[in-house]
Amino acid sequence: MSEKLAAGRLEERIPVVGEDEMARLATSFNKMATSLQDQINALAALSEMQQRFVSDVSHELRTPLTTVRMAAEVLFDARDDFDPINKRSSELLFHQVERFELLLADLLEISRFDAGVADLDVESLDIFSVIDSVIDAAQPVAEANHSQLSVVTRLRNHKCIVEMDARRIDRILRNLVLNALEHSEGRPVKIFVSADESALAVAVRDYGIGMSPDALEHVFDRFWRADPARARTTGGSGLGLSIATEDARLHGGWLDAWGTPGEGACFRLTLPRKRGGELEHSPVPLPPDGGAAAASLHLNTGPIMTNTGSFGVVGALGAVGPAGSTTHNGAAGPGVAKTGTPSHGDQGKAES
């Protein structure tokens, strides 16, 4: 009976016969099962109500926000004709409306995932074309944070074709790169790319403040932030990683994270190269360089190509270091948070 309850069959009860000890035990068990069922149903109803509220509010805000956006654009375009105070006010209004639009877009996207209506627009594309686009967009943030972006790969010709929804993969990688730059504290941010016949992995590694074990437990939760009081340079709703997780799941992939205080953090996206493919490993270890201390000992990088985007591609010329912190049965090791499709191993043989 306990196995049936654990499997979600909450309506199951033990037949009560007689008035002996076993009968009293069965009665107590049934009362516990009823209480458990009531609490779970109440939580499910509350969750459904919250999801409906987010969806309804998000849709209702679109029309008035469009009107406010149009008014803000008019004021922003005419700001040079205003006195300094009103000019600054028009600029603040314009940029805050932009942030509001981004938050609303995140809420709408979450409501689509909750409703089960999110779908993929799949095409065969080179992952490096998406990475180049992400790097170009992140360049101003990298310069503002005095960080250097580079791509580390040993793939031949720096090309890897994947069946993917380019918009969603761009959104995942853009979120990971901007988060890494925001927490890099002026240190480099590296994008590791590797693939084999069945899987592709892109890991974004920073060497900044890192993450505590508690942060790793909640990093993919909705609206969660490591430090709510932390000054943010790129805005954000606290939904970015939650949306990235859902985008990865739509592709049949997963997103996981590693972090250590003072050594930085790494987020790894793993995708099947063919739509409908099943993942059993990730071609990139986590972290890809064995940690900050191992990076200087085991990874030797040098520029080998400069015509693939603003920053060029950096090739891994030395050993990539030890395998990641995830065990071969898919269980996360110390300092690793994992979400998405479960795996049966974590390190594949990458193309060289």
C-alpha positions as CSV (number, residue, x, y, z in Angstrom):
1,M,0.0,0.0,0.0
2,S,2.8,2.4,0.8
3,E,4.3,1.8,-2.6
4,K,1.0,2.7,-4.3
5,L,0.9,6.0,-2.3
6,A,4.5,6.7,-3.3
7,A,3.6,6.1,-6.9
8,G,0.9,8.8,-6.7
9,R,-2.2,6.6,-6.2
10,L,-3.4,8.7,-3.3
11,E,-6.9,7.3,-3.3
12,E,-5.8,3.9,-2.2
13,R,-6.8,2.7,1.3
14,I,-6.3,-0.4,3.4
15,P,-9.5,-2.4,4.1
16,V,-10.2,-2.3,7.9
17,V,-11.5,-5.7,9.3
18,G,-12.2,-6.2,13.0
19,E,-11.0,-4.2,16.0
20,D,-7.6,-5.6,16.8
21,E,-4.2,-3.9,16.6
22,M,-3.9,-4.4,12.8
23,A,-7.3,-2.9,12.3
24,R,-6.4,0.2,14.4
25,L,-3.1,0.4,12.5
26,A,-5.0,0.3,9.2
27,T,-7.4,3.0,10.4
28,S,-4.5,5.3,11.4
29,F,-2.8,4.6,8.0
30,N,-5.9,5.5,6.1
31,K,-6.3,8.8,8.1
32,M,-2.7,9.7,7.3
33,A,-3.3,8.9,3.6
34,T,-6.4,11.1,3.6
35,S,-4.6,14.0,5.2
36,L,-1.7,13.6,2.8
37,Q,-4.1,13.5,-0.2
38,D,-5.9,16.6,1.0
39,Q,-2.7,18.6,1.5
40,I,-1.3,17.5,-1.9
41,N,-4.6,18.5,-3.7
42,A,-4.6,21.8,-1.9
43,L,-1.0,22.5,-3.0
44,A,-1.8,21.5,-6.6
45,A,-4.9,23.8,-6.6
46,L,-2.8,26.7,-5.2
47,S,-0.1,26.0,-7.8
48,E,-2.6,26.0,-10.6
49,M,-4.2,29.2,-9.3
50,Q,-0.8,30.9,-9.2
51,Q,0.0,29.8,-12.7
52,R,-3.3,31.1,-14.0
53,F,-2.8,34.4,-12.2
54,V,0.6,34.9,-13.8
55,S,-0.7,34.0,-17.2
56,D,-3.8,36.3,-16.9
57,V,-1.9,39.3,-15.4
58,S,0.8,38.9,-18.1
59,H,-1.7,39.0,-20.9
60,E,-3.7,41.8,-19.4
61,L,-0.6,44.0,-19.0
62,R,0.4,43.8,-22.7
63,T,-2.1,46.4,-24.0
64,P,-1.5,49.2,-21.5
65,L,2.3,48.5,-21.6
66,T,2.2,49.0,-25.4
67,T,0.6,52.4,-24.9
68,V,3.1,53.4,-22.2
69,R,5.9,52.2,-24.5
70,M,4.7,54.4,-27.4
71,A,4.5,57.4,-25.1
72,A,7.9,56.7,-23.6
73,E,9.4,56.5,-27.1
74,V,7.9,59.9,-28.1
75,L,9.4,61.5,-25.0
76,F,12.7,59.8,-25.4
77,D,13.1,60.9,-29.1
78,A,12.3,64.5,-28.1
79,R,14.5,64.5,-25.0
80,D,17.1,67.0,-26.5
81,D,14.4,69.7,-26.4
82,F,13.8,69.3,-22.7
83,D,15.5,70.9,-19.7
84,P,18.1,68.6,-18.0
85,I,15.7,67.3,-15.3
86,N,13.0,66.4,-17.8
87,K,15.5,65.0,-20.2
88,R,16.8,62.6,-17.5
89,S,13.3,61.7,-16.5
90,S,12.4,60.7,-20.1
91,E,15.6,58.6,-20.3
92,L,14.8,56.8,-17.0
93,L,11.2,56.2,-18.2
94,F,12.3,54.7,-21.5
95,H,14.8,52.3,-19.9
96,Q,12.5,51.2,-17.1
97,V,9.7,50.5,-19.6
98,E,12.2,48.4,-21.5
99,R,13.0,46.4,-18.3
100,F,9.3,46.0,-17.7
101,E,8.8,44.6,-21.2
102,L,11.6,42.1,-20.6
103,L,10.0,41.0,-17.3
104,L,6.6,40.7,-19.0
105,A,8.1,38.7,-21.8
106,D,9.6,36.3,-19.2
107,L,6.3,35.9,-17.4
108,L,4.5,35.2,-20.7
109,E,7.1,32.6,-21.6
110,I,6.8,30.9,-18.2
111,S,3.0,30.8,-18.7
112,R,3.4,29.1,-22.0
113,F,5.6,26.4,-20.4
114,D,3.1,25.9,-17.6
115,A,0.3,25.6,-20.2
116,G,2.3,23.1,-22.2
117,V,1.9,25.1,-25.4
118,A,5.6,26.0,-26.0
119,D,7.0,24.4,-29.1
120,L,10.2,24.2,-31.1
121,D,11.0,25.7,-34.5
122,V,13.8,23.3,-35.4
123,E,16.3,23.6,-38.1
124,S,19.9,22.3,-38.7
125,L,22.3,25.1,-37.8
126,D,26.0,25.5,-36.8
127,I,26.2,26.1,-33.1
128,F,29.1,28.4,-33.6
129,S,26.9,30.8,-35.6
130,V,24.7,31.1,-32.5
131,I,27.7,31.5,-30.2
132,D,29.1,34.3,-32.4
133,S,25.8,36.1,-32.2
134,V,25.8,35.8,-28.4
135,I,29.3,37.1,-28.1
136,D,28.6,40.1,-30.3
137,A,25.6,41.0,-28.2
138,A,27.6,40.5,-24.9
139,Q,30.6,42.6,-26.0
140,P,29.4,45.9,-24.4
141,V,28.8,44.1,-21.1
142,A,32.2,42.4,-21.3
143,E,33.9,45.7,-21.9
144,A,31.9,47.4,-19.0
145,N,33.0,44.6,-16.7
146,H,36.6,44.6,-18.0
147,S,36.3,40.9,-18.8
148,Q,37.6,39.0,-21.8
149,L,35.4,36.5,-23.7
150,S,36.9,33.5,-25.5
151,V,35.7,30.2,-27.0
152,V,37.7,27.1,-26.2
153,T,37.2,24.1,-28.6
154,R,38.9,21.2,-30.3
155,L,36.2,20.6,-32.9
156,R,37.6,20.3,-36.4
157,N,37.0,23.5,-38.5
158,H,35.1,25.0,-35.5
159,K,31.8,23.8,-36.9
160,C,29.1,21.6,-35.4
161,I,25.6,21.1,-37.0
162,V,22.8,20.6,-34.5
163,E,19.0,20.3,-35.0
164,M,17.8,23.1,-32.7
165,D,15.5,26.1,-32.3
166,A,18.1,28.8,-32.8
167,R,16.0,31.5,-30.9
168,R,15.8,29.3,-27.8
169,I,19.4,28.2,-27.8
170,D,20.5,31.8,-28.3
171,R,18.4,32.8,-25.3
172,I,20.0,30.1,-23.2
173,L,23.5,31.0,-24.1
174,R,22.9,34.7,-23.9
175,N,21.6,34.3,-20.3
176,L,24.5,32.1,-19.3
177,V,27.1,34.5,-20.8
178,L,25.6,37.6,-19.3
179,N,25.3,36.0,-15.9
180,A,29.0,34.9,-16.1
181,L,30.1,38.4,-17.0
182,E,28.1,40.0,-14.2
183,H,29.8,37.7,-11.7
184,S,33.2,37.5,-13.2
185,E,34.7,40.4,-11.2
186,G,36.8,41.4,-14.2
187,R,38.3,38.0,-14.8
188,P,38.0,36.0,-18.1
189,V,34.9,34.2,-19.2
190,K,35.4,31.1,-21.4
191,I,32.9,29.3,-23.5
192,F,33.9,25.6,-23.9
193,V,32.4,23.7,-26.9
194,S,32.6,20.0,-27.6
195,A,30.6,17.3,-29.4
196,D,30.5,13.7,-30.4
197,E,28.2,11.8,-32.8
198,S,25.2,12.1,-30.6
199,A,25.6,15.1,-28.2
200,L,26.8,18.7,-28.1
201,A,27.8,20.6,-24.9
202,V,28.5,24.2,-24.4
203,A,29.8,25.2,-21.0
204,V,30.2,28.9,-19.8
205,R,32.9,29.2,-17.2
206,D,33.7,32.3,-15.1
207,Y,36.4,32.7,-12.4
208,G,34.6,35.2,-10.2
209,I,32.8,34.9,-6.9
210,G,31.6,31.4,-7.4
211,M,28.5,29.8,-5.7
212,S,27.8,28.3,-2.3
213,P,26.2,24.8,-1.9
214,D,23.0,26.6,-0.9
215,A,23.0,28.7,-4.1
216,L,23.5,25.6,-6.2
217,E,20.4,24.0,-4.7
218,H,18.2,26.9,-5.7
219,V,20.0,28.4,-8.8
220,F,17.3,27.0,-11.2
221,D,14.3,28.0,-9.0
222,R,12.0,30.7,-10.3
223,F,12.6,34.3,-9.1
224,W,15.5,33.1,-7.0
225,R,18.7,35.2,-6.7
226,A,21.9,34.5,-4.9
227,D,21.9,37.9,-3.3
228,P,18.7,40.0,-3.7
229,A,20.5,43.1,-2.5
230,R,23.3,42.7,-5.1
231,A,23.6,45.6,-7.5
232,R,22.7,44.3,-10.9
233,T,24.3,45.7,-14.1
234,T,22.2,43.8,-16.6
235,G,18.7,43.8,-14.9
236,G,16.9,40.5,-14.8
237,S,13.7,39.0,-13.4
238,G,15.1,35.9,-11.7
239,L,13.4,33.8,-14.4
240,G,16.3,33.5,-16.8
241,L,17.7,30.2,-15.7
242,S,14.2,28.7,-15.2
243,I,13.3,29.6,-18.8
244,A,16.7,28.3,-20.0
245,T,16.0,25.0,-18.2
246,E,12.6,24.7,-19.9
247,D,14.2,25.6,-23.3
248,A,16.8,22.8,-22.8
249,R,14.1,20.3,-21.8
250,L,12.1,21.1,-25.0
251,H,15.2,20.0,-27.0
252,G,15.5,16.8,-24.9
253,G,18.6,18.2,-23.2
254,W,19.6,19.4,-19.8
255,L,21.3,22.3,-18.0
256,D,23.5,21.8,-15.0
257,A,25.8,24.0,-12.9
258,W,29.0,23.8,-10.9
259,G,30.4,26.4,-8.5
260,T,32.8,26.9,-5.6
261,P,33.1,30.1,-3.6
262,G,36.2,32.0,-4.7
263,E,36.8,29.7,-7.7
264,G,34.0,30.8,-10.0
265,A,31.1,28.9,-11.6
266,C,30.2,27.0,-14.7
267,F,26.9,26.3,-16.4
268,R,26.8,23.6,-19.0
269,L,24.1,23.1,-21.7
270,T,24.0,19.6,-23.2
271,L,21.8,18.8,-26.2
272,P,21.2,15.9,-28.6
273,R,22.5,16.7,-32.0
274,K,19.4,15.1,-33.7
275,R,15.9,16.0,-32.7
276,G,14.4,13.2,-30.6
277,G,17.8,11.8,-29.7
278,E,18.4,10.5,-26.2
279,L,21.3,11.8,-24.1
280,E,23.4,9.5,-22.0
281,H,26.5,11.7,-21.4
282,S,27.9,15.2,-21.9
283,P,31.0,15.7,-24.1
284,V,32.3,18.5,-21.8
285,P,33.3,17.7,-18.1
286,L,31.9,19.9,-15.4
287,P,33.9,22.0,-14.7
288,P,35.6,21.7,-18.1
289,D,39.0,22.8,-16.7
290,G,39.0,20.9,-13.4
291,G,38.4,24.0,-11.3
292,A,40.3,27.3,-11.0
293,A,43.4,25.7,-9.5
294,A,43.6,23.1,-12.2
295,A,43.0,25.5,-15.0
296,S,46.4,27.0,-14.9
297,L,48.1,23.6,-14.7
298,H,46.1,21.6,-17.3
299,L,44.7,24.0,-19.9
300,N,46.9,25.9,-22.3
301,T,45.1,28.1,-24.7
302,G,46.2,30.2,-27.6
303,P,44.4,32.0,-30.5
304,I,44.2,29.8,-33.6
305,M,41.4,31.5,-35.5
306,T,40.3,35.1,-35.7
307,N,37.6,35.3,-38.4
308,T,34.6,33.8,-36.6
309,G,33.4,36.8,-34.8
310,S,34.4,39.8,-32.7
311,F,36.5,37.8,-30.3
312,G,37.7,34.9,-32.4
313,V,38.0,31.3,-31.4
314,V,40.6,30.0,-28.9
315,G,41.6,26.4,-29.3
316,A,42.4,24.1,-26.4
317,L,46.0,23.1,-27.2
318,G,46.6,21.2,-24.0
319,A,44.8,18.6,-22.0
320,V,41.4,19.6,-20.8
321,G,42.0,18.1,-17.4
322,P,40.1,15.6,-15.3
323,A,36.6,14.4,-15.8
324,G,33.8,16.5,-14.3
325,S,32.2,16.3,-10.9
326,T,29.3,14.2,-12.1
327,T,29.5,10.5,-11.6
328,H,29.0,8.0,-14.4
329,N,25.5,7.0,-13.2
330,G,24.3,10.6,-13.7
331,A,24.3,11.5,-10.0
332,A,25.6,15.0,-9.3
333,G,28.8,15.2,-7.3
334,P,30.0,17.9,-4.9
335,G,29.4,21.4,-6.1
336,V,27.1,20.3,-9.0
337,A,23.4,21.1,-9.6
338,K,21.6,19.4,-12.4
339,T,18.3,19.8,-14.1
340,G,16.6,18.4,-17.2
341,T,16.8,14.9,-18.7
342,P,18.6,12.4,-16.4
343,S,21.8,10.9,-17.8
344,H,23.5,7.6,-17.5
345,G,27.0,9.0,-17.7
346,D,28.7,12.3,-18.0
347,Q,31.7,12.2,-20.2
348,G,31.7,11.1,-23.8
349,K,34.4,10.9,-26.4
350,A,34.6,14.3,-28.0
351,E,35.7,14.9,-31.6
352,S,39.2,16.1,-32.0
